[in-house]
């Protein structure tokens, strides 16, 4: 009795932008979604961590606090 150890594999390569096989995130719209969502998510995490005291707000004030200060200073110029 002999054991066959040969394996076969098939690789299918699709050109960029072609339909089929790829994930939504590999498309142009998926990349745009990531480009918008990741910074918003990071700002949200920063806001929560700063508000809960897990980040020292002397060094990392919440983003909403930064925006309100900028608006306050811009109003008096």
Secondary structure as UniProt FT lines:
FT   TURN            16..17
FT   HELIX           24..26
FT   HELIX           28..52
FT   TURN            57..59
FT   HELIX           63..75
//
